[in-house]
Amino acid sequence: MKKLTTFMAAAALLGSGTAALADDTKIGILMDITGPIANFIPPLQNAADLAVKQVNEQGGLLGGSAVAVYGDTTGTAQGAVDAAQKLVNVENVPIIMGSLMSGTTIAAAEAAIIPAGVPQISPTATSPAMTFLEDNGLVFRIVPSDNYQGEILAKMVMDEGIKKVALTYVNNDYGVGIGETFIDAYTEAGGEIVAEAKHEEKKDSYRSELASLAKGDAEALVVIAYAGDSGGKIVRQAIEGGLFTKFVGTDGLRDELLIQNVGADALKTSFFSSPTSPAENPAQKALHDAFNAAYGEGADKAFVDQTYDATFLALLAIEKAGSTDRAKIAEALKEVAMAPGEKVGPGEWAKAIALIKEGKDIDYEGASGSAEFDENGDVGGYIGKFVVDGDGYKQVEIVE
Amino acid sequence: MELTGLFFYAVSLLILGGIYAILCLALNVQWGMGGLFNAGIAGFYGVGAYTSAILTTSASSKHLGGFGLPVPLGLVGAAILAGLAGWAVARICVRLKSDYLAMASIGIAEILRLVIVNESWLTNGSLGLSRIPRPLADLTTGRMGDIVFLGFVWFVVLLVYLAASRLHDSPWGRSLRAIRDNEASAAAAGKNVEKFRIQTFVIGCAIMGIAGALSAHYFRFLSPTATDPLLVTFLVWVMLMAGGSGNNKGAILGALTIWTLWSVTEIFTNRLPPEWATRSSFIRMLLVGLLLQVVLQRFRSGLLPEKSPPVKFRQE
């Protein structure tokens, strides 16, 4: 009898999810909720919920309301595949936003999402492997691949007239991703890498690496590492040893901490690349105001912009497709994200559905960028060139 | 919820369930029969996964590879290399008594994980290996591929089960249980305790390698996120305990039950009211923990307790 009651309760719970909400359209949200990046997630869940809430307040989705269905990858490949299978098969979602880590995003896409023909848009997966997925045009992301910054960095160095560099990069997905692309792009452009050393994080001395890096006649040292860890120490020890005077860094090194450690004078001739927003971005301010109005704080947390944009784009794609047909939504996603079209910003759902009803094309301009996909579902983005200016950094150029 | 969707969900549940069943059978050889406390399952699983992935992928500039071997050979390679890793570990650690072996094996799993993350010429480090082929992939496209792979996984489960049952019923298995239950008397009866233990450990590790290889082919993408100890080592221990340590059928049943429990709970927690939504994943973890407590309290020796095989005498 007890078993029967439990069973009935369970059936009722399952039923309540489906029967009562006939006009609802589900959107799958895959996140690494528990696991190694759990502490990043709460503001990101708020960002996704905010997009869904705005949609429901401003006319709803496909005439009904939008419902976010979460899947937790637990930060592992097994969990990601399992959660994605549930979203596409049990919840039957027409599109998936997520996930955040590259490892879980790709495993879920390969084993569950692509075979089911569901479009997927990741806000933050930067792995270069995403570019080459055999995805039938289903997998998108709105953050540039690690490769992109490497290529731009190579271009910046060449434009500066530097033809010979020494290169050192930290041994993790960030350093290796940017470093290896830099090597390819720089040598292809005619530059020469006279010395190269991959280094480990959290060491005290990098003098032996520096000694071998200084053996060539490099004009500058390219450092792809974090200022708070190996990057800062390498720059300081190179200056102390009088080995290099000119440094080229990435966003990991572009940190006020570096200036405090070695002084602005020593970095006079150095420059840094970092992803940036177009100079004036009203979309970002609109999102941050709406976010803080709804949740009090947290709009400036990492990846909030990207997560919101990806969710909003997914919702726009469903509305544009006019149904929950998965193939149509993948096509619609490109149409709503890319130019040409009437500009729509964060929170402007009512405007967007009015335009779609009139049959006009729209182009979403998000808080994190304009999301113009290439044929691989990747986006470019803005990379700024920064130089030291007093205690901080000054942007001197934007490369797109 | 349409029926085809549910069907494909069941397929995915059984694929991962099958992979866990193989891991459970492997642990059952080591712990259930041999009494060896291996808490480093993730390490040997990782060795197997990477071995098979490297052997079967086509050439890439990012990592060692380009062998492009058929998947079954990848599986054999995975078993051999994981077995060799197990042998090296066993030579050093197997004399340790249960708790100490557990500690040593956790450490070894961590060493293996760090090797995988750092030796990027071999494994492409944290960026992972992509485009790992699936067996018989030419036969079908899209979701139908999962059904073919399900058949492949359960064929391997069957082979491993038959092998494990044979080991269990054999004189070798009886000696093993004798060593597990009373080492001193087994040694007094002339059994070479250390040799038996090394053999047990190596066989278990080789099977774990096969399970790792299968998951690499299922995910088609392998990065260090696949070797998380929570979802590999500890979940497998729970499965074996719940299913019945020492019983091969119990190992498979435990794997399927616990994995279903683990996976299905999310469907229920997603149905909680929206104000709970941000907490539902953590509620799910709590729920899974509670359910495991109930299972472990109610069924002390597992769903299917160990049964000694009958002693058969040859007909004279």
Interface residues (C-beta under 8 A of the other chain):
Chain A: A10 L13 L14 S16 G17 T18 I33 T34 G35 P42 Q45 N46 D49 A68 V69 Y70 G71 D72 T74 G75 T76 A77 Q78 G79 A80 V81 D82 A83 Q85 K86 V88 N89 V90 E91 N92 M101 S102 G103 T104 I106 A107 E110 A111 A112 P115 A116 G117 S127 P128 A129 F132 L133 E134 N171 N172 D173 V176 G177 E200
Chain B: M1 E2 G5 L6 F8 Y9 S12 L13 L16 N118 S120 G125 S126 L127 G128 S130 R131 G142 R143 G145 D146 S215 Y218 F219 R220 F221 L222 S223 P224 T225 A226 D228 L230 L231 V232 W262 S263 E266 I267 F268 N270 R271 A277 T278 S280 S281 F282 R284 M285
